[in-house]
Amino acid sequence: MFKTIDPNDLEKQDVYKLFTHTVVPRPIAFVTSLSKENVLNGAPFSYFNVHGTKPSILSVTVGKRDGIDKDTARNIKDNKAFVIHITTEEYIEMVNQTSKPHTQDESEIAIYNFTPIKSDIIKVDGVKELPIRFECELYDVMPLKHEGKITSEIFFGEVKRIHLASHLGDALDVAVEKIKPVARLGGSNYAPLGEAFSLKRPK
């Protein structure tokens, strides 16, 4: 037996709750972006994934708040660039703190004691603490509409540089257990990587 649901019959927050409790686990992107006033913003997003290798494309979905762009969305549009980091067990609490609302002139990176680190290609800094970061130039923006209004936007970033901490080993054979990534579940729940297994594709 299955229960069948039309998402159009649900309120927005109920759809969000259903998706975030069922589309699991989700990797967490910690995104840094730079305002016109040179304030370095940091925020986590679990609507995040990889979309291509050539070109090398990652995406982050940023919702609007009462129809208004969040700092991350506005900054990416202004600078056409951002940095995506992979969130780890060691720093998940710091990353989570950055989701607290702040004013445009406040830097979450400074408030929560992250260490800025210069990027090679773009003018947006990353943070030193997280072991993997991707320098991204804005490739495209896709608005998502509901009843004629833009409710969120997917930001596609073309990766121009990848930075890997030396303890992760061979750059072309990164051991995922050394990353210690954290996955987002529903509500306030998170999960570590857990036990991994191998399964070869059939020929």
N, CA, C and O of each residue as an XYZ file, in Angstrom:
812
protein
N       0.837     -1.208      0.000
C       0.000      0.000      0.000
C       0.868      1.253      0.000
O       1.891      1.306      0.684
N       0.465      2.245     -0.756
C       1.151      3.529     -0.803
C       0.158      4.651     -0.546
O      -1.016      4.567     -0.906
N       0.660      5.694      0.080
C      -0.135      6.916      0.222
C       0.298      7.867     -0.887
O       1.485      8.176     -0.999
N      -0.621      8.329     -1.694
C      -0.310      9.196     -2.825
C      -0.637     10.640     -2.480
O      -1.712     10.943     -1.964
N       0.319     11.533     -2.777
C       0.198     12.940     -2.400
C       0.424     13.824     -3.617
O       1.383     13.619     -4.362
N      -0.430     14.785     -3.824
C      -0.219     15.826     -4.825
C       0.423     17.008     -4.098
O      -0.225     17.619     -3.248
N       1.678     17.347     -4.408
C       2.334     18.441     -3.688
C       1.606     19.774     -3.819
O       1.764     20.658     -2.977
N       0.806     19.918     -4.877
C       0.045     21.156     -5.045
C      -1.067     21.297     -4.019
O      -1.626     22.379     -3.840
N      -1.388     20.188     -3.341
C      -2.412     20.230     -2.301
C      -1.830     20.617     -0.940
O      -2.570     20.808      0.025
N      -0.507     20.729     -0.869
C       0.157     21.013      0.397
C       0.645     22.456      0.461
O       0.908     23.081     -0.566
N       0.760     22.967      1.664
C       1.385     24.273      1.869
C       2.881     24.160      1.602
O       3.451     23.070      1.670
N       3.516     25.295      1.296
C       4.928     25.308      0.956
C       5.782     24.640      2.022
O       6.650     23.830      1.696
N       5.554     24.960      3.283
C       6.373     24.402      4.360
C       6.165     22.897      4.505
O       7.070     22.177      4.926
N       4.968     22.425      4.153
C       4.712     20.990      4.233
C       5.436     20.237      3.122
O       5.928     19.129      3.336
N       5.501     20.840      1.933
C       6.263     20.235      0.838
C       7.744     20.202      1.216
O       8.431     19.203      1.002
N       8.219     21.310      1.779
C       9.616     21.379      2.217
C       9.914     20.270      3.221
O      10.928     19.582      3.114
N       9.035     20.105      4.183
C       9.227     19.083      5.208
C       9.235     17.688      4.594
O      10.060     16.848      4.954
N       8.320     17.449      3.672
C       8.248     16.140      3.027
C       9.509     15.849      2.214
O      10.073     14.759      2.305
N       9.949     16.830      1.417
C      11.151     16.642      0.605
C      12.388     16.413      1.468
O      13.169     15.496      1.213
N      12.562     17.250      2.492
C      13.797     17.169      3.279
C      13.850     15.933      4.165
O      14.922     15.554      4.639
N      12.693     15.295      4.394
C      12.671     14.060      5.169
C      12.783     12.814      4.278
O      13.018     11.713      4.777
N      12.617     12.989      2.973
C      12.625     11.828      2.089
C      13.766     11.838      1.079
O      14.276     10.774      0.728
N      14.182     13.009      0.602
C      15.319     13.081     -0.324
C      16.571     13.191      0.538
O      17.095     14.280      0.769
N      17.035     12.042      1.007
C      18.135     11.983      1.968
C      19.088     10.841      1.598
O      18.666      9.871      0.969
N      20.358     10.942      1.978
C      20.997     12.100      2.607
C      21.373     13.140      1.548
O      21.542     12.798      0.378
N      21.503     14.395      1.949
C      21.887     15.456      1.026
C      23.200     16.071      1.486
O      23.346     16.394      2.665
N      24.175     16.241      0.566
C      25.419     16.915      0.956
C      25.140     18.373      1.287
O      24.170     18.956      0.802
N      25.990     18.948      2.108
C      25.802     20.340      2.530
C      26.897     21.212      1.926
O      28.081     21.020      2.202
N      26.492     22.163      1.108
C      27.421     23.137      0.542
C      27.515     24.328      1.485
O      26.498     24.922      1.844
N      28.725     24.675      1.884
C      28.933     25.934      2.602
C      29.437     26.926      1.567
O      30.528     26.769      1.018
N      28.632     27.949      1.305
C      28.906     28.873      0.200
C      29.377     30.219      0.726
O      28.726     30.832      1.572
N      30.515     30.670      0.214
C      30.945     32.034      0.512
C      30.705     32.902     -0.717
O      30.916     32.481     -1.854
N      30.263     34.115     -0.454
C      29.993     35.086     -1.516
C      30.370     36.466     -1.000
O      30.490     36.670      0.208
N      30.555     37.403     -1.904
C      31.056     38.724     -1.544
C      30.079     39.809     -1.967
O      29.622     39.836     -3.110
N      29.761     40.707     -1.033
C      28.836     41.798     -1.331
C      29.550     42.929     -2.059
O      30.779     42.952     -2.136
N      28.773     43.866     -2.589
C      29.359     45.044     -3.237
C      30.192     45.854     -2.266
O      31.113     46.567     -2.665
N      29.859     45.738     -0.966
C      30.593     46.465      0.073
C      31.767     45.644      0.618
O      32.359     45.990      1.640
N      32.092     44.551     -0.084
C      33.209     43.667      0.285
C      33.016     42.973      1.630
O      33.980     42.732      2.356
N      31.774     42.656      1.955
C      31.485     41.847      3.137
C      31.427     40.388      2.691
O      30.668     40.037      1.788
N      32.233     39.544      3.331
C      32.287     38.125      2.976
C      31.195     37.368      3.720
O      31.205     37.262      4.946
N      30.263     36.851      2.950
C      29.105     36.134      3.491
C      29.355     34.638      3.455
O      30.032     34.143      2.553
N      28.813     33.908      4.433
C      28.893     32.451      4.430
C      27.568     31.854      4.836
O      26.961     32.303      5.809
N      27.097     30.836      4.104
C      25.808     30.232      4.416
C      25.763     28.794      3.902
O      26.355     28.488      2.866
N      25.058     27.902      4.626
C      24.938     26.499      4.198
C      23.686     26.253      3.361
O      22.648     26.883      3.567
N      23.806     25.322      2.409
C      22.688     24.948      1.547
C      22.742     23.450      1.275
O      23.782     22.915      0.891
N      21.610     22.781      1.479
C      21.580     21.346      1.190
C      20.821     21.027     -0.094
O      20.720     19.859     -0.472
N      20.289     22.038     -0.767
C      19.780     21.842     -2.119
C      20.977     22.104     -3.030
O      21.143     23.199     -3.569
N      21.808     21.068     -3.189
C      23.146     21.225     -3.760
C      23.532     19.939     -4.481
O      23.294     18.841     -3.979
N      24.142     20.087     -5.686
C      24.557     18.880     -6.385
C      25.536     19.196     -7.510
O      25.851     20.356     -7.778
N      26.015     18.117     -8.171
C      26.915     18.229     -9.317
C      26.110     17.929    -10.580
O      25.241     17.058    -10.573
N      26.403     18.655    -11.669
C      25.601     18.515    -12.879
C      26.394     18.229    -14.143
O      25.798     17.904    -15.170
N      27.697     18.335    -14.103
C      28.463     18.051    -15.305
C      29.943     18.077    -15.032
O      30.398     18.660    -14.049
N      30.703     17.433    -15.920
C      32.156     17.403    -15.773
C      32.867     18.286    -16.801
O      33.874     18.918    -16.482
N      32.351     18.334    -18.026
C      32.896     19.213    -19.057
C      31.740     19.905    -19.766
O      31.219     19.339    -20.727
N      31.308     21.086    -19.357
C      31.909     21.913    -18.310
C      31.648     21.349    -16.911
O      30.710     20.583    -16.694
N      32.501     21.748    -15.979
C      32.406     21.268    -14.601
C      31.411     22.148    -13.848
O      31.712     23.294    -13.514
N      30.227     21.602    -13.586
C      29.131     22.408    -13.058
C      28.628     21.876    -11.719
O      28.321     20.691    -11.583
N      28.549     22.767    -10.737
C      27.888     22.498     -9.468
C      26.715     23.461     -9.351
O      26.716     24.533     -9.956
N      25.719     23.071     -8.569
C      24.578     23.974     -8.399
C      24.176     24.088     -6.943
O      24.361     23.165     -6.149
N      23.623     25.238     -6.617
C      23.061     25.499     -5.298
C      21.731     26.213     -5.520
O      21.649     27.162     -6.299
N      20.694     25.751     -4.830
C      19.398     26.414     -4.910
C      19.214     27.318     -3.708
O      19.370     26.890     -2.565
N      18.881     28.576     -3.976
C      18.699     29.572     -2.907
C      17.263     30.089     -2.971
O      16.845     30.662     -3.977
N      16.525     29.885     -1.907
C      15.162     30.382     -1.842
C      15.120     31.862     -1.524
O      16.077     32.423     -0.992
N      14.016     32.480     -1.850
C      13.827     33.879     -1.508
C      13.143     33.977     -0.144
O      12.425     33.065      0.266
N      13.368     35.066      0.536
C      12.733     35.307      1.829
C      11.698     36.415      1.649
O      12.044     37.585      1.488
N      10.424     36.026      1.680
C       9.336     36.977      1.433
C       9.509     37.689      0.101
O       9.247     38.886     -0.018
N       9.955     36.933     -0.900
C      10.123     37.475     -2.242
C      11.400     38.256     -2.468
O      11.622     38.778     -3.561
N      12.245     38.344     -1.448
C      13.475     39.141     -1.528
C      14.683     38.222     -1.551
O      14.705     37.203     -0.862
N      15.692     38.580     -2.345
C      16.915     37.791     -2.417
C      17.616     37.715     -1.069
O      17.717     38.708     -0.348
N      18.099     36.520     -0.738
C      18.997     36.379      0.413
C      20.366     36.933      0.021
O      20.646     37.151     -1.158
N      21.202     37.154      1.015
C      22.526     37.735      0.753
C      23.303     36.925     -0.276
O      23.923     37.493     -1.176
N      23.273     35.600     -0.147
C      24.034     34.751     -1.069
C      23.600     34.972     -2.510
O      24.444     35.133     -3.392
N      22.300     34.981     -2.758
C      21.792     35.166     -4.117
C      22.179     36.533     -4.670
O      22.648     36.645     -5.802
N      21.981     37.561     -3.867
C      22.303     38.911     -4.320
C      23.799     39.041     -4.618
O      24.186     39.640     -5.621
N      24.623     38.486     -3.755
C      26.069     38.598     -3.937
C      26.549     37.856     -5.187
O      27.401     38.353     -5.924
N      25.993     36.665     -5.418
C      26.391     35.905     -6.606
C      26.009     36.663     -7.871
O      26.782     36.710     -8.828
N      24.838     37.248     -7.876
C      24.407     38.019     -9.051
C      25.320     39.222     -9.271
O      25.645     39.561    -10.409
N      25.730     39.863     -8.181
C      26.576     41.057     -8.300
C      27.986     40.728     -8.779
O      28.539     41.440     -9.617
N      28.573     39.646     -8.250
C      29.978     39.324     -8.530
C      30.178     38.221     -9.552
O      31.290     38.012    -10.035
N      29.102     37.511     -9.886
C      29.187     36.404    -10.845
C      30.171     35.323    -10.387
O      30.787     34.644    -11.209
N      30.311     35.171     -9.074
C      31.269     34.198     -8.554
C      30.911     33.821     -7.117
O      30.264     34.587     -6.402
N      31.341     32.629     -6.709
C      31.130     32.149     -5.349
C      32.025     30.943     -5.111
O      32.565     30.367     -6.055
N      32.183     30.559     -3.841
C      32.990     29.393     -3.488
C      32.106     28.387     -2.758
O      31.396     28.736     -1.815
N      32.157     27.142     -3.204
C      31.424     26.064     -2.550
C      32.408     25.192     -1.782
O      33.422     24.758     -2.328
N      32.104     24.940     -0.512
C      32.906     24.059      0.339
C      32.085     22.836      0.716
O      30.858     22.899      0.788
N      32.768     21.724      0.958
C      32.110     20.526      1.468
C      32.150     20.579      2.995
O      33.218     20.716      3.591
N      30.989     20.469      3.616
C      30.879     20.555      5.071
C      31.269     19.227      5.719
O      30.882     18.156      5.253
N      32.043     19.319      6.803
C      32.573     18.127      7.465
C      32.102     18.029      8.917
O      31.580     18.988      9.485
N      32.301     16.842      9.503
C      31.914     16.598     10.887
C      32.554     17.610     11.838
O      31.899     18.116     12.749
N      33.821     17.896     11.622
C      34.557     18.755     12.546
C      33.977     20.162     12.616
O      34.017     20.802     13.667
N      33.437     20.644     11.501
C      33.006     22.041     11.450
C      31.506     22.230     11.253
O      31.056     23.344     10.985
N      30.722     21.151     11.383
C      29.290     21.275     11.135
C      28.627     22.262     12.098
O      27.713     22.982     11.696
N      29.060     22.311     13.343
C      28.426     23.238     14.281
C      28.711     24.690     13.898
O      27.821     25.535     13.991
N      29.932     24.987     13.470
C      30.253     26.344     13.010
C      29.440     26.705     11.777
O      28.895     27.804     11.671
N      29.367     25.753     10.841
C      28.603     25.992      9.617
C      27.133     26.226      9.953
O      26.507     27.130      9.398
N      26.584     25.429     10.847
C      25.185     25.577     11.235
C      24.907     26.950     11.831
O      23.843     27.520     11.590
N      25.837     27.488     12.598
C      25.658     28.802     13.207
C      25.473     29.894     12.159
O      24.783     30.882     12.409
N      26.079     29.724     10.997
C      25.993     30.771      9.965
C      24.603     30.887      9.359
O      24.309     31.862      8.668
N      23.732     29.889      9.614
C      22.378     29.958      9.076
C      21.497     30.937      9.856
O      20.381     31.245      9.436
N      22.004     31.423     10.991
C      21.273     32.434     11.760
C      21.173     33.722     10.940
O      22.151     34.113     10.302
N      20.020     34.388     10.940
C      19.886     35.632     10.167
C      20.863     36.708     10.634
O      21.037     36.926     11.833
N      21.495     37.372      9.676
C      22.397     38.486      9.955
C      22.090     39.619      8.992
O      21.491     39.400      7.939
N      22.494     40.813      9.347
C      22.310     41.952      8.461
C      23.343     41.900      7.338
O      24.342     41.188      7.442
N      23.102     42.653      6.268
C      23.974     42.635      5.102
C      25.396     43.064      5.419
O      26.336     42.631      4.753
N      25.566     43.908      6.425
C      26.912     44.414      6.731
C      27.664     43.544      7.728
O      28.761     43.900      8.159
N      27.074     42.391      8.101
C      27.737     41.473      9.014
C      28.302     40.280      8.243
O      27.625     39.705      7.391
N      29.526     39.922      8.546
C      30.169     38.777      7.912
C      30.108     37.566      8.827
O      30.683     37.574      9.915
N      29.413     36.528      8.389
C      29.366     35.288      9.167
C      30.760     34.686      9.311
O      31.059     34.022     10.304
N      31.604     34.922      8.317
C      32.958     34.381      8.355
C      33.723     34.977      9.537
O      34.439     34.266     10.241
N      33.568     36.274      9.747
C      34.237     36.933     10.872
C      33.560     36.596     12.199
O      34.234     36.328     13.194
N      32.235     36.611     12.212
C      31.497     36.384     13.464
C      31.798     35.003     14.040
O      31.953     34.861     15.252
N      31.883     33.988     13.186
C      32.064     32.623     13.669
C      33.504     32.116     13.522
O      33.769     30.916     13.592
N      34.418     33.060     13.318
C      35.865     32.786     13.388
C      36.377     31.796     12.350
O      37.278     31.005     12.628
N      35.798     31.843     11.148
C      36.408     31.137     10.038
C      37.609     31.946      9.545
O      37.685     33.156      9.758
N      38.529     31.270      8.894
C      39.729     31.924      8.380
C      39.615     32.113      6.872
O      39.637     31.126      6.136
N      39.494     33.352      6.386
C      39.409     33.561      4.931
C      40.696     33.122      4.242
O      41.788     33.266      4.792
N      40.557     32.590      3.045
C      41.714     32.207      2.245
C      41.458     32.650      0.803
O      40.379     32.418      0.259
N      42.441     33.279      0.201
C      42.283     33.845     -1.137
C      42.034     32.779     -2.192
O      42.571     31.673     -2.122
N      41.223     33.127     -3.153
C      40.994     32.262     -4.302
C      42.015     32.574     -5.388
O      42.604     33.654     -5.402
N      42.222     31.630     -6.293
C      43.184     31.815     -7.378
C      42.609     32.608     -8.541
O      43.291     33.448     -9.128
N      41.335     32.331     -8.875
C      40.741     32.864    -10.095
C      39.721     33.956     -9.810
O      39.691     34.973    -10.503
N      38.900     33.758     -8.814
C      37.825     34.706     -8.518
C      38.204     35.589     -7.336
O      39.160     35.300     -6.616
N      37.452     36.663     -7.143
C      37.793     37.592     -6.061
C      37.098     37.269     -4.747
O      37.271     37.983     -3.759
N      36.306     36.188     -4.730
C      35.623     35.767     -3.509
C      36.527     34.820     -2.730
O      37.004     33.826     -3.276
N      36.762     35.123     -1.461
C      37.562     34.246     -0.611
C      36.793     32.991     -0.237
O      35.564     32.992     -0.177
N      37.541     31.915      0.014
C      36.980     30.730      0.634
C      37.329     30.757      2.110
O      37.732     31.791      2.643
N      37.171     29.604      2.778
C      37.596     29.493      4.171
C      38.575     28.338      4.295
O      38.453     27.320      3.614
N      39.545     28.516      5.174
C      40.647     27.568      5.320
C      40.242     26.288      6.028
O      40.819     25.230      5.776
N      39.252     26.372      6.916
C      38.925     25.237      7.775
C      38.389     24.024      7.010
O      38.741     22.893      7.345
N      37.564     24.226      6.013
C      36.945     23.112      5.302
C      37.898     22.558      4.243
O      38.526     23.336      3.525
N      38.022     21.226      4.127
C      39.110     20.617      3.356
C      38.931     20.589      1.840
O      39.875     20.279      1.114
N      37.744     20.905      1.361
C      37.510     20.931     -0.083
C      36.750     22.196     -0.441
O      35.732     22.514      0.173
N      37.243     22.908     -1.423
C      36.514     24.085     -1.884
C      36.638     24.202     -3.404
O      37.653     23.845     -4.004
N      35.570     24.712     -3.992
C      35.474     24.866     -5.439
C      35.272     26.345     -5.761
O      34.284     26.947     -5.341
N      36.197     26.917     -6.496
C      36.020     28.297     -6.968
C      35.089     28.251     -8.183
O      35.382     27.579     -9.171
N      33.982     28.960     -8.101
C      32.975     28.905     -9.162
C      32.715     30.275     -9.771
O      32.561     31.268     -9.060
N      32.669     30.309    -11.092
C      32.153     31.472    -11.802
C      30.712     31.161    -12.181
O      30.392     30.037    -12.569
N      29.844     32.165    -12.064
C      28.429     31.950    -12.358
C      28.256     31.540    -13.816
O      28.663     32.259    -14.729
N      27.646     30.376    -14.019
C      27.411     29.838    -15.355
C      26.011     30.190    -15.849
O      25.817     30.546    -17.011
N      25.044     30.085    -14.946
C      23.660     30.392    -15.312
C      22.817     30.468    -14.046
O      23.200     29.958    -12.993
N      21.664     31.113    -14.172
C      20.691     31.165    -13.078
C      19.347     30.720    -13.633
O      18.902     31.212    -14.670
N      18.708     29.796    -12.946
C      17.386     29.341    -13.361
C      16.367     29.709    -12.283
O      16.417     29.170    -11.177
N      15.446     30.620    -12.595
C      14.411     30.957    -11.623
C      13.353     29.871    -11.560
O      12.988     29.298    -12.587
N      12.862     29.586    -10.371
C      11.767     28.638    -10.181
C      10.543     29.426     -9.733
O      10.597     30.178     -8.759
N       9.443     29.246    -10.451
C       8.264     30.069    -10.201
C       7.104     29.246     -9.666
O       6.942     28.074    -10.006
N       6.313     29.874     -8.832
C       5.059     29.299     -8.351
C       3.994     30.383     -8.425
O       4.131     31.452     -7.831
N       2.926     30.086     -9.167
C       1.847     31.050     -9.370
C       2.379     32.389     -9.888
O       1.940     33.458     -9.463
N       3.334     32.300    -10.815
C       3.865     33.487    -11.473
C       4.941     34.236    -10.711
O       5.504     35.203    -11.224
N       5.234     33.802     -9.493
C       6.244     34.494     -8.681
C       7.484     33.624     -8.522
O       7.388     32.412     -8.334
N       8.654     34.264     -8.600
C       9.905     33.536     -8.390
C      10.064     33.260     -6.900
O      10.123     34.180     -6.085
N      10.133     31.969     -6.560
C      10.236     31.583     -5.153
C      11.652     31.159     -4.763
O      12.034     31.224     -3.595
N      12.423     30.725     -5.764
C      13.815     30.360     -5.525
C      14.554     30.365     -6.846
O      13.945     30.472     -7.911
N      15.872     30.247     -6.773
C      16.694     30.251     -7.984
C      17.795     29.209     -7.853
O      18.383     29.029     -6.787
N      18.059     28.527     -8.965
C      19.182     27.589     -9.004
C      20.380     28.310     -9.608
O      20.315     28.798    -10.736
N      21.459     28.374     -8.861
C      22.688     29.006     -9.330
C      23.656     27.919     -9.789
O      24.104     27.091     -8.996
N      23.968     27.936    -11.078
C      24.916     26.976    -11.632
C      26.291     27.641    -11.683
O      26.458     28.708    -12.273
N      27.262     26.998    -11.061
C      28.612     27.547    -11.053
C      29.562     26.673    -11.840
O      29.588     25.456    -11.656
N      30.344     27.284    -12.717
C      31.384     26.539    -13.427
C      32.649     26.548    -12.571
O      33.181     27.609    -12.244
N      33.115     25.377    -12.220
C      34.266     25.259    -11.331
C      35.542     25.606    -12.078
O      35.861     25.001    -13.101
N      36.271     26.591    -11.555
C      37.504     27.049    -12.175
C      38.758     26.552    -11.441
O      39.826     26.420    -12.037
N      38.612     26.284    -10.162
C      39.712     25.730     -9.373
C      39.122     24.841     -8.280
O      38.073     25.147     -7.713
N      39.815     23.736     -7.994
C      39.444     22.849     -6.896
C      40.617     22.805     -5.931
O      41.753     22.557     -6.336
N      40.342     23.045     -4.659
C      41.392     23.013     -3.636
C      41.106     21.875     -2.670
O      40.023     21.802     -2.089
N      42.088     20.979     -2.499
C      41.943     19.818     -1.635
C      43.012     19.856     -0.550
O      44.190     20.051     -0.847
N      42.611     19.671      0.702
C      43.573     19.610      1.803
C      44.501     18.414      1.598
O      44.071     17.359      1.130
N      45.768     18.585      1.950
C      46.774     17.559      1.681
C      46.476     16.236      2.386
O      46.868     15.175      1.899
N      45.787     16.288      3.524
C      45.530     15.033      4.253
C      44.527     14.130      3.544
O      44.334     12.984      3.952
N      43.893     14.624      2.498
C      42.926     13.812      1.759
C      43.603     12.836      0.814
O      42.951     11.945      0.269
N      44.915     12.995      0.611
C      45.650     12.055     -0.223
C      45.651     12.423     -1.688
O      45.589     13.602     -2.039
N      45.721     11.422     -2.546
C      45.820     11.583     -3.987
C      44.633     12.396     -4.506
O      43.477     12.051     -4.264
N      44.937     13.476     -5.221
C      43.887     14.371     -5.718
C      42.914     13.664     -6.657
O      41.755     14.067     -6.756
N      43.364     12.618     -7.347
C      42.495     11.916     -8.291
C      41.896     10.642     -7.687
O      41.239      9.866     -8.381
N      42.127     10.441     -6.407
C      41.565      9.265     -5.736
C      41.322      9.611     -4.270
O      41.849      8.954     -3.372
N      40.526     10.639     -4.040
C      40.284     11.126     -2.680
C      39.531     10.076     -1.878
O      38.514      9.550     -2.329
N      40.034      9.776     -0.696
C      39.388      8.810      0.190
C      38.263      9.519      0.935
O      38.517     10.393      1.765
N      37.014      9.142      0.640
C      35.867      9.857      1.198
C      35.832      9.767      2.718
O      35.332     10.679      3.377
N      36.358      8.676      3.286
C      36.357      8.550      4.737
C      37.267      9.585      5.400
O      37.101      9.895      6.580
N      38.228     10.119      4.643
C      39.089     11.165      5.182
C      38.413     12.537      5.138
O      38.757     13.432      5.910
N      37.463     12.691      4.242
C      36.723     13.953      4.180
C      35.833     14.104      5.408
O      35.718     15.190      5.977
N      35.207     13.002      5.809
C      34.231     12.998      6.902
C      33.093     13.993      6.624
O      32.828     14.890      7.424
N      32.429     13.816      5.479
C      31.343     14.732      5.126
C      30.129     14.534      6.023
O      29.960     13.483      6.641
N      29.300     15.547      6.083
C      28.064     15.484      6.854
C      26.892     15.629      5.894
O      26.927     16.451      4.978
N      25.860     14.828      6.108
C      24.670     14.884      5.269
C      23.526     15.522      6.031
O      23.416     15.380      7.249
N      22.687     16.218      5.309
C      21.494     16.846      5.886
C      20.337     15.869      5.768
O      20.119     15.271      4.714
N      19.605     15.714      6.848
C      18.401     14.906      6.861
C      17.214     15.841      7.080
O      17.304     17.029      6.769
N      16.122     15.336      7.603
C      14.963     16.188      7.852
C      15.045     16.873      9.200
O      15.753     16.418     10.098
N      14.315     17.973      9.337
C      14.272     18.701     10.602
C      15.643     19.199     11.000
O      16.337     19.829     10.202
N      16.042     18.914     12.249
C      17.359     19.345     12.731
C      18.345     18.187     12.732
O      19.339     18.215     13.458
N      18.076     17.177     11.929
C      18.897     15.969     11.936
C      19.969     15.977     10.845
O      19.752     16.450      9.730
N      21.134     15.434     11.210
C      22.273     15.295     10.315
C      22.802     13.871     10.443
O      22.422     13.142     11.359
N      23.684     13.477      9.518
C      24.278     12.148      9.606
C      25.706     12.171      9.080
O      26.002     12.888      8.125
N      26.604     11.385      9.699
C      27.948     11.218      9.149
C      27.891     10.263      7.965
O      26.822      9.773      7.600
N      29.038     10.006      7.375
C      29.080      9.163      6.179
C      28.556      7.756      6.441
O      27.817      7.210      5.622
N      28.926      7.168      7.562
C      28.517      5.793      7.830
C      29.358      4.804      7.036
O      30.356      5.176      6.418
N      28.951      3.558      7.057
C      29.713      2.499      6.388
C      29.526      2.567      4.883
O      28.403      2.685      4.394
N      30.630      2.493      4.150
C      30.581      2.521      2.687
C      30.727      1.106      2.136
O      31.284      0.231      2.800
N      30.223      0.881      0.913
C      30.404     -0.401      0.264
C      30.577     -0.176     -1.229
O      30.197      0.870     -1.755
N      31.152     -1.163     -1.908
C      31.396     -1.068     -3.344
C      30.422     -1.947     -4.104
O      30.035     -3.019     -3.640
N      30.034     -1.475     -5.276
C      29.123     -2.221     -6.118
C      29.448     -1.878     -7.573
O      29.204     -0.757     -8.018
N      30.002     -2.850     -8.317
C      30.399     -2.589     -9.690
C      29.187     -2.558    -10.609
O      28.227     -3.308    -10.431
N      29.257     -1.664    -11.603
C      28.179     -1.600    -12.584
C      28.267     -2.813    -13.513
O      29.359     -3.258    -13.865
N      27.117     -3.333    -13.902
C      27.148     -4.466    -14.833
C      27.608     -4.018    -16.214
O      27.355     -2.890    -16.637
N      28.290     -4.928    -16.907
C      28.768     -4.616    -18.259
C      27.771     -5.089    -19.308
O      28.003     -4.912    -20.504
